[in-house]
Amino acid sequence: MPNKFDRRSIRLKGYDYSKEGLYFVTICCQNMAHLFGKVLNGQMKLNAAGLMVDKWIKELENKFPDIRTDEYVIMPNHLHIII
């Protein structure tokens, strides 16, 4: 059985990822655990952990003045952000 970390890279060969640009980032919870809240009636309801993630996403620009957060969405077991 292959190691779960033996995946092909989706990075562009030869691309300098230190260059300025928009980056789509997905962060998943370990074992896809629902740590950030739940969807109720089609709406995401953040729990304390989800609210903490939301707070720190909003603080990224203050902590790292060279980046901007464009859009983001927090789901029960992962988040997507465009930086």
N, C-alpha and C positions, 0 to 999 in steps of 0.2 A: 504494500500500500504506500503511495507517495506521501511524503511529508506535506502537511497542509500549507507550509510556507514555501514549497517549491512551485511557485506560480510564475508565469511569464510576466515580465515587466510591461506595463502599459506606457512607460516613459518613451518619448521620442528619442531615438538614437541621435547623438550629437547636439541635442538642444541644451542650451545653457539655462537651467532652471533658476539661476540667480538673477536673470534678467527681469526687468519690470514687465508686468503683464497681469492678466486675470488668471487666477488659479481656482479650480473647482476642487474642494477638499471634502471627503467623506470620512467620518470617524465613527466606528462601530463599537458598541459595548462588547466586552468579552463574553463569549458564548451567546451573543445576541440577547442578553438579559434586558428586560424592560426596566431600565433604571431611571428614565427621565420623566415618566408620567404615563398617561394613557389617552387614547382617543375615545371621547364620549360624544355621541350624537354628531359625528363628523368633525369635531373640534378637538385639537390637541390640548389637553389639560396638564400643564407642567406640575410636577411635584417639587419638593425642596431641592432635589438634585438638578432637575430640569431648570428651575429658576436660577440656581447657581451658575449653570452653564450659560444661560441667557445673559446673566449679569457680566460674566467674564468675556463673552463674545463682544459685548458692547464696550468693554474696557480695553480690548485689544489695541485700538487706535491710540489710546492714551499711553499704554505700556510700550508700544512699538510705533513711534510717530511716522515711520516710513511706509506703513501699510494702511489700507482702507478696507473695511468690510463692506461689501456691496449688498449682498442678500444672504440670508441664512434661514434654515428651517430645522427645528429640533423635533425629532420623532421619538417614540418610546424607547427605541434601542439604538438609535444612531442620529447623527446630525450631518447636514450638508451646509457648506458655507462657500461663498465666492469671496476670495480675498484678492 
